[in-house]
Amino acid sequence: MTTRVAYADTVSGTGASQPLVQVEDLARHFRLGRGHVVRAVDGVSLEIQRGETFGLVGESGSGKSTLARLILRLDTPTSGHIRFADRDLLASSADELRRLRRRMQVVFQDPFTSLNRRKTVEQIISLPLTVHEPQLDRAAKRARVSELLDLVGLRPEHARAYPRQLSGGQCQRVNIARALALGPEFVVLDEAVSAVDVSIQAQILNLLRDLQRQIDLTYLFVTHDLSVVRYMANTIAVMYLGRIVEIGPRDELFGDPQHPYTHALLASIPSVEHRRVHAASNVVQEAPAGESGMIAGCRFHPRCPLGHRDVCRTQDPQLREIAGGHSVACHFPQSAESLVAAAASS
């Protein structure tokens, strides 16, 4: 089993209850021509507890991947705060940020394009060791690679293979092994199973869960697939046009969703269990063209069956707690049945 590097926590008073990741009012705006601004991430706040899988869901263009890149400091936010293990990432020096990067890694969506086709599997997995642990000799790096291959379910002979000689599932296992090479605490999984065959998805998901238990990992799981995130996540946040519109414990969010957009997402799951909420999908409108720009009021109101109300068109709702740990950004949070009834009477 791979050895977790021991990281000394220099912040006094930090305990097991301290969130590993804290994001406060984070924003990333892109300025385009003629004064047009795209608010890819717009005022997001969240906490990710140590050892949990935090699911981030939403359709394409909701800002999920941008938010993940900001948390990893692969992009620079327009405003807001990011803390990792109680360190301020935006105030960290280049040297400190480089040290912190050992503790946070990412597995990208495409298992093929995220690997260098001209390198062998051994060279790919050992690259983080070459960069961050230059004191290791070739034998030590080879031993670590062998250990990592075994950890992710690959055979020793795969070390000599090139990505083109591997299947999609095997390539994604190589990506996971590379992400674990430095013994990180936090791993971002950005649509990590969406590009592999459905028959392979369950294997990768089970591998990720086993690894989390074995080496005490914390995950940010970014996906558009609610059936997958339900299997993986402890806490789920739903994003829409750069904002979190609903967040809560998995069972609470699936058992009693309150935002119209969450209802629509759940209705898209092909499951007998959610047949009772499928009617909600019929009252939510398609996304209008040009929706990436700023919308007055609630940004979901052009698609919402209740969006014609004055408060929805003029006031942007803020996240508010409706139950223990379950929050929603909606002026009229309600069950799917109530939403359908209200839409029919309006």
C-alpha positions as CSV (number, residue, x, y, z in Angstrom):
1,M,0.0,0.0,0.0
2,T,1.3,3.5,-0.8
3,T,2.6,5.5,2.1
4,R,0.9,8.8,2.9
5,V,3.4,11.5,3.4
6,A,3.1,13.0,6.9
7,Y,2.3,16.7,6.6
8,A,2.8,18.8,9.8
9,D,0.0,21.2,10.5
10,T,1.5,24.4,11.8
11,V,-1.8,26.1,12.5
12,S,-2.5,25.9,16.2
13,G,-6.0,24.7,17.3
14,T,-6.6,22.8,14.1
15,G,-8.5,19.6,14.8
16,A,-10.1,16.7,13.1
17,S,-13.4,18.8,12.8
18,Q,-11.6,21.5,10.8
19,P,-12.8,21.3,7.1
20,L,-10.0,20.4,4.7
21,V,-11.3,22.9,2.1
22,Q,-13.1,26.1,2.7
23,V,-14.4,28.4,-0.1
24,E,-16.0,31.7,0.6
25,D,-17.8,34.0,-1.9
26,L,-15.6,32.7,-4.7
27,A,-16.0,34.3,-8.2
28,R,-14.5,33.9,-11.6
29,H,-15.6,36.4,-14.2
30,F,-14.5,36.4,-17.8
31,R,-14.6,39.7,-19.7
32,L,-15.4,39.3,-23.4
33,G,-15.8,41.9,-26.1
34,R,-18.1,44.9,-26.0
35,G,-18.2,44.8,-22.2
36,H,-19.9,41.4,-22.0
37,V,-19.0,39.5,-18.8
38,V,-19.5,35.8,-18.2
39,R,-19.9,35.0,-14.5
40,A,-18.6,31.4,-14.7
41,V,-18.5,31.2,-10.9
42,D,-20.3,33.8,-9.0
43,G,-20.3,34.0,-5.2
44,V,-19.8,30.3,-4.2
45,S,-19.2,29.3,-0.6
46,L,-18.8,25.7,0.6
47,E,-16.8,23.5,3.0
48,I,-15.4,20.0,2.3
49,Q,-14.8,17.9,5.4
50,R,-11.8,15.6,5.7
51,G,-12.5,12.1,4.5
52,E,-15.8,12.9,2.7
53,T,-16.7,12.8,-0.9
54,F,-18.3,16.2,-1.9
55,G,-20.4,15.9,-5.1
56,L,-20.7,18.9,-7.4
57,V,-23.4,18.4,-10.1
58,G,-25.0,20.4,-12.8
59,E,-25.4,20.5,-16.6
60,S,-22.6,21.6,-18.9
61,G,-21.8,25.3,-18.5
62,S,-22.9,25.5,-14.9
63,G,-19.4,26.3,-13.7
64,K,-18.5,23.0,-12.0
65,S,-15.1,22.5,-13.6
66,T,-14.2,26.2,-13.3
67,L,-14.9,26.0,-9.6
68,A,-12.7,22.9,-9.3
69,R,-9.9,24.6,-11.1
70,L,-10.1,27.6,-8.8
71,I,-9.9,25.4,-5.7
72,L,-6.8,23.8,-7.1
73,R,-5.4,27.2,-8.0
74,L,-5.1,26.1,-11.6
75,D,-7.0,29.4,-12.3
76,T,-7.0,32.7,-10.4
77,P,-10.3,33.9,-9.0
78,T,-11.7,37.3,-9.6
79,S,-12.6,37.6,-5.9
80,G,-13.2,35.4,-2.9
81,H,-11.2,33.2,-0.5
82,I,-9.9,29.6,-0.7
83,R,-8.4,27.8,2.3
84,F,-6.8,24.4,2.2
85,A,-5.9,22.8,5.5
86,D,-6.4,26.3,7.0
87,R,-3.9,27.8,4.6
88,D,-4.9,30.8,2.5
89,L,-4.2,29.6,-1.0
90,L,-4.6,33.1,-2.5
91,A,-2.1,34.6,0.0
92,S,0.4,31.7,-0.4
93,S,3.8,32.4,-1.9
94,A,4.9,30.4,-5.0
95,D,7.1,28.1,-2.9
96,E,4.4,27.4,-0.4
97,L,1.8,26.8,-3.1
98,R,4.2,24.4,-4.7
99,R,4.5,22.5,-1.4
100,L,0.7,22.5,-1.0
101,R,0.2,21.0,-4.5
102,R,1.7,17.8,-3.2
103,R,-1.4,17.5,-1.0
104,M,-4.0,18.2,-3.7
105,Q,-4.2,16.4,-7.1
106,V,-6.7,15.9,-9.9
107,V,-8.0,13.2,-12.2
108,F,-9.3,14.7,-15.5
109,Q,-12.2,13.5,-17.6
110,D,-10.5,12.1,-20.7
111,P,-8.3,9.2,-19.8
112,F,-6.4,9.4,-23.2
113,T,-5.6,13.0,-23.7
114,S,-4.6,13.6,-20.1
115,L,-1.7,11.1,-20.7
116,N,1.5,11.8,-22.7
117,R,1.3,9.2,-25.5
118,R,5.1,9.3,-26.0
119,K,5.8,8.2,-22.4
120,T,5.5,4.8,-20.9
121,V,3.2,4.2,-17.9
122,E,6.2,4.1,-15.6
123,Q,7.5,7.5,-16.9
124,I,4.0,9.0,-16.6
125,I,3.5,7.9,-13.0
126,S,7.0,8.7,-11.9
127,L,6.9,12.3,-13.2
128,P,5.4,13.8,-10.0
129,L,8.2,12.0,-8.1
130,T,10.9,13.5,-10.4
131,V,9.5,17.0,-9.9
132,H,8.8,16.9,-6.1
133,E,11.1,14.2,-4.8
134,P,14.4,14.7,-6.8
135,Q,16.3,12.9,-4.1
136,L,14.8,9.5,-5.1
137,D,17.0,7.3,-7.3
138,R,15.7,5.3,-10.2
139,A,15.3,2.1,-8.2
140,A,13.2,3.9,-5.5
141,K,11.0,5.6,-8.1
142,R,10.5,2.2,-9.9
143,A,9.5,0.6,-6.6
144,R,7.0,3.4,-5.9
145,V,5.5,3.0,-9.4
146,S,5.2,-0.7,-8.9
147,E,3.4,-0.1,-5.6
148,L,1.0,2.4,-7.2
149,L,0.2,0.0,-10.1
150,D,-0.8,-2.7,-7.7
151,L,-2.8,-0.2,-5.7
152,V,-5.0,0.7,-8.7
153,G,-5.3,-2.9,-10.0
154,L,-2.8,-2.9,-12.8
155,R,-0.1,-5.5,-13.4
156,P,3.7,-4.9,-13.3
157,E,4.0,-5.4,-17.0
158,H,1.8,-2.4,-17.6
159,A,4.7,-0.2,-16.5
160,R,6.4,-0.7,-19.9
161,A,3.2,0.0,-21.9
162,Y,2.3,3.1,-23.7
163,P,-1.2,4.7,-23.4
164,R,-2.2,3.6,-26.9
165,Q,-1.8,0.0,-25.8
166,L,-4.2,0.4,-22.9
167,S,-8.0,0.5,-22.7
168,G,-9.9,3.5,-21.5
169,G,-10.4,2.0,-18.1
170,Q,-6.7,1.1,-17.8
171,C,-5.7,4.6,-18.8
172,Q,-7.9,6.1,-16.1
173,R,-6.3,3.8,-13.6
174,V,-2.9,5.2,-14.7
175,N,-4.3,8.7,-14.2
176,I,-5.4,7.7,-10.7
177,A,-2.0,6.2,-9.9
178,R,-0.3,9.4,-11.0
179,A,-2.6,11.5,-8.9
180,L,-1.7,9.3,-5.8
181,A,2.1,9.3,-6.4
182,L,2.8,12.0,-3.9
183,G,0.4,10.8,-1.2
184,P,-2.2,13.6,-1.5
185,E,-5.0,14.2,1.0
186,F,-7.4,15.8,-1.5
187,V,-8.2,14.7,-5.0
188,V,-10.5,16.4,-7.5
189,L,-12.3,13.9,-9.8
190,D,-13.5,16.0,-12.8
191,E,-16.0,13.8,-14.7
192,A,-13.6,10.9,-14.0
193,V,-15.8,8.2,-15.3
194,S,-17.9,9.9,-17.9
195,A,-15.5,9.0,-20.8
196,V,-15.2,5.3,-20.0
197,D,-17.6,2.5,-21.0
198,V,-20.6,2.0,-18.7
199,S,-19.4,-1.5,-17.9
200,I,-16.1,0.0,-16.6
201,Q,-17.6,2.8,-14.6
202,A,-18.6,0.7,-11.7
203,Q,-15.1,-0.8,-11.5
204,I,-13.5,2.7,-11.4
205,L,-16.0,4.0,-8.8
206,N,-15.5,1.0,-6.6
207,L,-11.7,1.4,-6.9
208,L,-12.0,5.1,-5.9
209,R,-14.1,4.2,-2.8
210,D,-11.7,1.5,-1.8
211,L,-8.7,3.9,-2.2
212,Q,-10.6,6.5,-0.1
213,R,-10.9,4.0,2.8
214,Q,-7.4,2.6,2.5
215,I,-5.5,5.9,2.4
216,D,-8.0,8.4,3.9
217,L,-8.6,10.5,0.9
218,T,-11.0,13.5,0.5
219,Y,-12.7,13.8,-2.9
220,L,-14.4,16.6,-4.8
221,F,-16.4,14.6,-7.3
222,V,-17.5,16.8,-10.3
223,T,-20.1,15.3,-12.6
224,H,-23.3,15.8,-14.5
225,D,-24.6,12.3,-13.6
226,L,-26.7,12.2,-10.4
227,S,-26.9,8.5,-10.3
228,V,-23.1,8.3,-10.1
229,V,-22.8,11.1,-7.5
230,R,-25.5,9.4,-5.4
231,Y,-23.3,6.3,-5.2
232,M,-20.1,8.3,-4.4
233,A,-20.9,11.4,-2.4
234,N,-21.7,12.2,1.2
235,T,-22.7,15.8,0.5
236,I,-24.0,17.1,-2.8
237,A,-24.1,20.7,-4.2
238,V,-26.1,21.6,-7.3
239,M,-24.7,24.3,-9.5
240,Y,-26.6,26.5,-12.0
241,L,-25.0,29.3,-14.0
242,G,-22.2,29.8,-11.6
243,R,-24.2,29.6,-8.3
244,I,-25.0,26.8,-5.9
245,V,-28.7,26.5,-5.8
246,E,-29.1,23.6,-3.4
247,I,-26.7,21.8,-1.1
248,G,-27.1,19.1,1.5
249,P,-26.5,15.6,2.7
250,R,-27.0,13.0,-0.1
251,D,-30.0,11.3,1.4
252,E,-31.7,14.6,2.3
253,L,-31.1,16.1,-1.2
254,F,-32.4,13.0,-3.0
255,G,-35.2,12.3,-0.5
256,D,-36.6,15.8,-0.2
257,P,-35.2,18.1,-3.0
258,Q,-36.5,21.7,-2.9
259,H,-35.2,23.6,-5.9
260,P,-37.0,23.4,-9.3
261,Y,-33.6,22.8,-11.0
262,T,-32.8,19.9,-8.7
263,H,-36.2,18.4,-9.4
264,A,-35.5,18.6,-13.1
265,L,-32.1,16.9,-12.7
266,L,-33.5,14.1,-10.6
267,A,-36.3,13.6,-13.1
268,S,-33.7,12.9,-15.7
269,I,-32.5,9.8,-13.9
270,P,-34.0,6.7,-15.5
271,S,-35.1,5.1,-12.3
272,V,-38.4,3.6,-11.1
273,E,-37.7,5.1,-7.7
274,H,-37.9,8.6,-9.0
275,R,-40.9,8.1,-11.2
276,R,-43.0,10.2,-8.8
277,V,-41.0,13.3,-9.6
278,H,-40.8,12.9,-13.4
279,A,-43.7,15.3,-13.8
280,A,-41.5,18.1,-12.5
281,S,-39.4,17.8,-15.7
282,N,-42.4,18.7,-17.8
283,V,-42.8,22.1,-16.1
284,V,-39.2,23.2,-16.3
285,Q,-38.4,25.0,-19.5
286,E,-35.4,24.6,-21.8
287,A,-32.5,26.9,-21.3
288,P,-33.0,30.1,-23.4
289,A,-30.2,31.2,-25.8
290,G,-27.6,33.6,-24.4
291,E,-28.3,32.4,-20.8
292,S,-24.6,32.6,-19.9
293,G,-25.0,36.4,-19.4
294,M,-26.2,38.1,-16.3
295,I,-29.9,37.5,-15.6
296,A,-31.8,39.9,-13.3
297,G,-33.3,38.3,-10.2
298,C,-33.1,34.5,-9.8
299,R,-31.0,33.2,-12.7
300,F,-33.2,30.2,-13.0
301,H,-36.5,32.2,-13.3
302,P,-36.6,32.1,-17.2
303,R,-36.9,28.3,-16.9
304,C,-38.9,28.0,-13.7
305,P,-42.7,27.5,-13.8
306,L,-43.0,30.0,-10.9
307,G,-40.4,32.5,-12.4
308,H,-43.1,35.0,-13.6
309,R,-43.5,36.2,-10.0
310,D,-42.1,39.7,-9.3
311,V,-39.7,38.6,-6.5
312,C,-38.2,35.9,-8.8
313,R,-37.6,38.4,-11.6
314,T,-36.1,41.1,-9.4
315,Q,-34.4,39.5,-6.4
316,D,-31.6,36.9,-6.5
317,P,-32.3,34.4,-3.8
318,Q,-29.5,33.5,-1.4
319,L,-28.8,30.1,0.1
320,R,-30.8,29.5,3.3
321,E,-30.9,26.5,5.5
322,I,-34.3,24.7,5.5
323,A,-33.2,21.6,7.5
324,G,-30.0,20.4,9.1
325,G,-27.3,21.0,6.6
326,H,-29.8,21.3,3.7
327,S,-29.8,24.7,2.1
328,V,-31.6,26.0,-1.0
329,A,-31.4,29.3,-3.0
330,C,-35.1,29.7,-4.0
331,H,-37.8,32.1,-3.0
332,F,-40.4,29.3,-3.0
333,P,-38.7,26.0,-2.1
334,Q,-41.0,23.0,-2.3
335,S,-41.4,19.4,-3.2
336,A,-41.8,18.1,-6.7
337,E,-45.5,17.4,-6.2
338,S,-46.1,21.0,-4.8
339,L,-44.2,22.5,-7.7
340,V,-46.3,20.7,-10.3
341,A,-49.5,21.7,-8.5
342,A,-48.3,25.3,-8.2
343,A,-47.4,25.4,-11.9
344,A,-50.7,24.0,-12.9
345,S,-52.6,26.7,-10.9
346,S,-50.5,29.7,-12.0
